[in-house]
Amino acid sequence: MDRIAIVGAGLIGRAWAIVFARAGHPVMMYDADASAIANAQRLTQEALRELRETGLIAETPEVVGKRIVTAATLAECVRDADYVQENTAERLEVKREVYAQMDAAAGPHCILASSTSTIQTSRFAEGLAGKHRCLVAHPVNPPHVVPVVEISPAPFTAPEVVERTWALQAKVGQVPVTVKHEVEGFILNRLQAALLNEAWRLVKEDVCTVEDLDKCIKDGLGLRWAFMGPFETIDLNAPGGIPDYAARYGAKLHGMMQGVHNEPWDDALIARIEAARRKVMPQAQHAVREAWRDRRLMALIAHKRAMAAQE
């Protein structure tokens, strides 16, 4: 599992290249858009410098960056690879076409993994001769900072492919989780959807402002969830653990959500929330705030690593 191919050199593809290169793997990257490839080396170097400044990589950006090279064609990119991470457009017809090309060009031992966040493996790999070596490895943006990866195989994916992918992701410093059977949205996006739909509903019904809603997460739930998942959180929130929490709050939590119906986000509500956000952050500051987000996440990851080392 030494040689890594990255197909699609946009934001996610570049981040994946960093994940594997900083772990010592040679990486070959390809994109059908020549401009994406032209920018890839510069942008990866910028990201590597930020990781170095935060203490998240020990090697220099130049050393790590030299492990990332580009390919002129998709076939060249995947031909000698042991593992491919595909990051093309989130459209089923695109995935099917790209996977057909990769399956034809990659060696029989090579794993073909997709970064898709919405399309199950069985929808784009069914019918391929090598469908057994296909699966989803869905990251969180940006994957070179946020480590969780959802590994979602199809019913026809070989168990060995799942095991090898899990082991590789763990080896390069990611945090793999397994989606035991295919489900729309995988795990993380379904959890996010539940929270987002309730957030939009609370604002729509004028229970709170957009800004106050965000405060409840970043200065409340998010602080705990940065170190614990929801089950560990409730386990520690009741002296008797999970059964105690369920007895105290289960019926109340179930009751408060009874009859709740989350309607699609209409144009008026979207405009209302957009206006509230633009008061807090002008659109012109979007890229600056994205960079701020990544730096904050890097600092948090560095802190978590330091705390884990102490423990």
C-alpha positions as CSV (number, residue, x, y, z in Angstrom):
1,M,0.0,0.0,0.0
2,D,2.9,2.3,-0.6
3,R,2.0,4.1,-3.9
4,I,-0.9,6.5,-3.7
5,A,-2.8,8.0,-6.6
6,I,-5.0,11.1,-6.2
7,V,-7.6,11.6,-9.0
8,G,-9.0,15.2,-8.8
9,A,-6.7,17.9,-7.6
10,G,-9.2,20.3,-6.1
11,L,-9.5,21.2,-2.4
12,I,-10.2,17.7,-1.2
13,G,-7.8,16.0,-3.5
14,R,-4.9,18.3,-2.5
15,A,-5.7,17.7,1.2
16,W,-5.6,13.9,0.6
17,A,-2.3,14.3,-1.1
18,I,-1.0,16.0,2.0
19,V,-2.4,13.3,4.3
20,F,-0.5,10.5,2.4
21,A,2.7,12.5,1.6
22,R,3.2,13.6,5.2
23,A,3.0,9.9,6.2
24,G,5.9,9.1,3.9
25,H,3.9,7.8,0.8
26,P,4.8,8.7,-2.7
27,V,1.8,10.4,-4.3
28,M,0.9,10.9,-7.9
29,M,-1.9,13.4,-8.6
30,Y,-4.1,14.0,-11.7
31,D,-6.8,16.3,-12.7
32,A,-8.6,16.7,-16.1
33,D,-8.5,20.5,-15.5
34,A,-5.0,21.7,-16.2
35,S,-5.4,24.8,-14.1
36,A,-6.2,22.7,-11.0
37,I,-2.9,20.8,-11.5
38,A,-1.0,24.1,-12.1
39,N,-2.2,25.4,-8.8
40,A,-1.9,22.1,-6.8
41,Q,1.8,22.3,-5.9
42,R,1.6,26.0,-4.7
43,L,-1.5,25.4,-2.7
44,T,-0.2,22.2,-1.1
45,Q,3.0,24.0,-0.1
46,E,0.9,26.8,1.6
47,A,-1.1,24.2,3.5
48,L,2.1,22.3,4.5
49,R,3.6,25.5,5.9
50,E,0.5,26.0,8.1
51,L,0.8,22.5,9.4
52,R,4.5,23.0,10.1
53,E,3.8,26.2,12.0
54,T,1.2,24.5,14.1
55,G,3.5,21.6,14.9
56,L,1.4,19.0,13.1
57,I,4.3,17.9,10.8
58,A,7.9,17.3,11.8
59,E,9.4,17.4,8.3
60,T,9.7,20.6,6.3
61,P,7.1,21.5,3.7
62,E,9.7,21.1,1.0
63,V,10.5,17.5,2.0
64,V,6.9,16.5,2.2
65,G,6.0,18.4,-1.0
66,K,8.6,16.5,-3.0
67,R,6.7,13.3,-2.5
68,I,3.8,14.7,-4.5
69,V,4.1,14.6,-8.3
70,T,1.6,15.1,-11.1
71,A,0.6,12.9,-14.0
72,A,-0.4,13.9,-17.5
73,T,-3.2,11.3,-17.8
74,L,-5.5,9.4,-15.5
75,A,-4.1,6.1,-16.8
76,E,-0.6,7.2,-15.9
77,C,-1.7,8.3,-12.5
78,V,-3.3,5.0,-11.4
79,R,-1.2,2.5,-13.4
80,D,1.3,1.7,-10.7
81,A,-0.8,2.7,-7.7
82,D,-1.6,0.5,-4.7
83,Y,-4.5,2.8,-3.6
84,V,-6.5,5.5,-5.4
85,Q,-8.4,8.3,-3.7
86,E,-10.9,9.7,-6.3
87,N,-12.2,13.3,-5.8
88,T,-14.1,14.2,-8.9
89,A,-17.4,16.0,-9.3
90,E,-20.3,14.9,-7.1
91,R,-22.3,13.6,-10.0
92,L,-23.2,9.9,-10.6
93,E,-22.5,10.0,-14.3
94,V,-19.0,11.4,-13.7
95,K,-18.2,8.8,-11.0
96,R,-19.3,6.0,-13.3
97,E,-17.1,7.2,-16.2
98,V,-14.1,7.8,-14.0
99,Y,-14.4,4.5,-12.2
100,A,-14.6,2.6,-15.5
101,Q,-11.4,4.3,-16.6
102,M,-9.6,3.6,-13.3
103,D,-10.8,0.0,-13.2
104,A,-9.4,-0.5,-16.7
105,A,-6.0,1.2,-16.0
106,A,-5.2,0.2,-12.4
107,G,-3.5,-3.0,-11.4
108,P,-5.7,-5.8,-10.0
109,H,-4.3,-5.3,-6.5
110,C,-5.2,-1.6,-6.4
111,I,-8.0,-0.3,-4.2
112,L,-10.3,2.3,-5.7
113,A,-11.7,4.6,-3.0
114,S,-14.0,7.6,-3.5
115,S,-14.3,10.7,-1.4
116,T,-18.0,11.1,-2.3
117,S,-20.2,12.4,0.4
118,T,-23.6,11.5,-1.1
119,I,-23.2,8.6,-3.6
120,Q,-23.0,4.9,-2.3
121,T,-20.4,2.6,-3.8
122,S,-23.0,0.3,-5.4
123,R,-24.4,3.1,-7.5
124,F,-21.1,3.9,-9.3
125,A,-19.2,0.6,-9.2
126,E,-21.9,-1.9,-10.1
127,G,-21.1,-3.6,-13.4
128,L,-17.3,-3.1,-13.2
129,A,-15.1,-6.1,-13.6
130,G,-13.2,-4.9,-10.5
131,K,-16.2,-3.9,-8.4
132,H,-14.9,-6.0,-5.5
133,R,-12.0,-3.5,-5.0
134,C,-14.3,-0.4,-4.9
135,L,-15.6,1.5,-1.9
136,V,-16.2,4.9,-0.4
137,A,-13.6,6.6,1.9
138,H,-15.5,9.8,2.8
139,P,-13.5,12.4,4.6
140,V,-14.5,15.6,6.4
141,N,-13.4,18.9,4.9
142,P,-10.5,19.6,5.2
143,P,-9.2,16.0,5.6
144,H,-5.6,17.0,6.2
145,V,-6.8,18.6,9.4
146,V,-10.0,16.8,10.4
147,P,-9.1,13.1,10.6
148,V,-12.3,11.1,10.5
149,V,-12.9,8.9,7.4
150,E,-16.1,6.9,6.8
151,I,-15.3,3.7,5.0
152,S,-18.5,2.5,3.2
153,P,-18.3,-0.6,1.1
154,A,-20.9,-2.0,-1.2
155,P,-22.4,-5.5,-0.6
156,F,-20.0,-6.7,-3.3
157,T,-16.8,-5.1,-1.9
158,A,-14.3,-7.7,-0.7
159,P,-13.8,-7.8,3.1
160,E,-10.1,-7.7,2.5
161,V,-10.4,-4.4,0.6
162,V,-12.3,-2.9,3.6
163,E,-9.6,-4.2,6.0
164,R,-6.7,-2.9,3.9
165,T,-8.3,0.5,3.5
166,W,-9.0,0.8,7.3
167,A,-5.4,-0.2,8.1
168,L,-4.0,2.3,5.6
169,Q,-6.2,5.2,6.9
170,A,-5.1,4.4,10.4
171,K,-1.5,4.2,9.4
172,V,-1.5,7.7,7.8
173,G,-3.0,9.2,10.9
174,Q,-6.7,9.4,9.9
175,V,-9.5,8.0,12.1
176,P,-11.4,5.4,10.1
177,V,-14.9,4.3,11.0
178,T,-16.9,1.6,9.2
179,V,-20.4,2.0,7.7
180,K,-21.5,-1.5,8.2
181,H,-24.1,-1.3,5.4
182,E,-24.9,1.3,2.8
183,V,-27.1,4.1,3.9
184,E,-27.9,7.5,2.4
185,G,-25.5,10.1,3.7
186,F,-23.3,7.6,5.5
187,I,-23.0,8.4,9.3
188,L,-21.6,11.9,9.7
189,N,-23.8,13.6,7.2
190,R,-26.9,12.0,8.8
191,L,-25.9,13.3,12.2
192,Q,-25.2,16.7,10.7
193,A,-28.5,16.7,8.8
194,A,-30.5,16.1,12.1
195,L,-28.8,19.0,13.8
196,L,-29.0,21.4,10.8
197,N,-32.7,20.7,10.2
198,E,-33.5,21.5,13.8
199,A,-31.3,24.6,13.7
200,W,-33.1,25.9,10.6
201,R,-36.5,25.1,12.2
202,L,-35.7,27.0,15.4
203,V,-34.7,30.1,13.4
204,K,-37.7,29.8,11.2
205,E,-40.0,29.7,14.2
206,D,-38.1,32.7,15.7
207,V,-37.1,30.7,18.8
208,C,-33.6,32.3,18.5
209,T,-31.4,34.3,16.2
210,V,-28.9,32.8,13.8
211,E,-26.0,34.1,15.9
212,D,-27.4,32.7,19.2
213,L,-28.0,29.3,17.5
214,D,-24.3,29.2,16.5
215,K,-23.3,30.1,20.1
216,C,-25.2,27.1,21.5
217,I,-22.9,24.9,19.5
218,K,-19.5,26.6,19.5
219,D,-19.8,27.7,23.1
220,G,-21.9,24.7,24.3
221,L,-22.3,21.3,22.7
222,G,-19.3,21.8,20.5
223,L,-16.9,22.1,23.4
224,R,-17.9,18.7,24.7
225,W,-18.1,17.2,21.3
226,A,-14.6,18.2,20.4
227,F,-13.4,15.5,22.9
228,M,-16.4,13.1,23.2
229,G,-19.1,11.6,21.1
230,P,-22.8,11.9,22.1
231,F,-22.9,8.5,23.8
232,E,-19.8,9.2,25.9
233,T,-21.3,12.6,26.7
234,I,-24.5,11.3,28.1
235,D,-22.7,8.4,29.8
236,L,-20.8,11.0,31.8
237,N,-23.8,13.3,32.4
238,A,-25.6,10.8,34.7
239,P,-24.0,9.2,37.8
240,G,-25.4,5.8,36.8
241,G,-24.3,5.9,33.2
242,I,-26.4,5.2,30.1
243,P,-29.4,3.5,31.9
244,D,-29.5,6.4,34.4
245,Y,-29.4,9.0,31.7
246,A,-32.1,7.2,29.7
247,A,-34.3,7.0,32.8
248,R,-33.9,10.6,33.6
249,Y,-34.1,12.2,30.2
250,G,-35.1,9.6,27.6
251,A,-38.8,10.3,27.6
252,K,-38.3,14.0,27.8
253,L,-35.9,14.1,24.8
254,H,-38.3,11.8,22.8
255,G,-41.3,14.0,23.7
256,M,-39.7,17.3,22.7
257,M,-39.1,15.9,19.2
258,Q,-42.6,14.4,18.8
259,G,-44.6,16.0,16.0
260,V,-41.5,17.9,14.7
261,H,-41.6,18.1,10.9
262,N,-38.7,19.6,9.1
263,E,-39.8,21.2,5.9
264,P,-37.4,22.0,3.0
265,W,-35.5,25.2,3.4
266,D,-37.5,27.7,1.4
267,D,-36.1,30.8,-0.4
268,A,-37.4,33.2,2.2
269,L,-35.7,31.4,5.1
270,I,-32.5,31.0,3.1
271,A,-32.4,34.7,2.5
272,R,-33.1,35.5,6.1
273,I,-30.3,33.3,7.4
274,E,-28.0,34.6,4.7
275,A,-28.7,38.2,5.7
276,A,-28.0,37.3,9.4
277,R,-24.7,35.7,8.5
278,R,-23.6,38.6,6.3
279,K,-24.1,41.0,9.2
280,V,-21.6,38.9,11.1
281,M,-19.2,38.2,8.2
282,P,-19.2,40.1,4.9
283,Q,-19.0,37.8,1.9
284,A,-15.7,39.5,1.0
285,Q,-14.2,37.9,4.1
286,H,-15.2,34.4,3.2
287,A,-11.8,33.1,2.1
288,V,-10.1,34.8,5.1
289,R,-12.5,33.2,7.5
290,E,-12.0,29.8,5.9
291,A,-8.3,30.1,6.5
292,W,-9.1,31.2,10.1
293,R,-11.2,28.0,10.5
294,D,-8.4,25.8,9.3
295,R,-5.9,27.4,11.7
296,R,-8.3,27.0,14.6
297,L,-8.8,23.4,13.7
298,M,-5.1,22.8,13.5
299,A,-4.6,24.3,16.9
300,L,-7.4,22.1,18.3
301,I,-5.9,19.0,16.8
302,A,-2.4,19.9,18.2
303,H,-4.0,20.4,21.6
304,K,-5.8,17.1,21.5
305,R,-2.6,15.3,20.5
306,A,-0.7,17.0,23.4
307,M,-3.4,16.0,25.8
308,A,-3.5,12.4,24.5
309,A,0.3,12.2,25.0
310,Q,0.0,13.4,28.6
311,E,-2.8,10.8,29.3
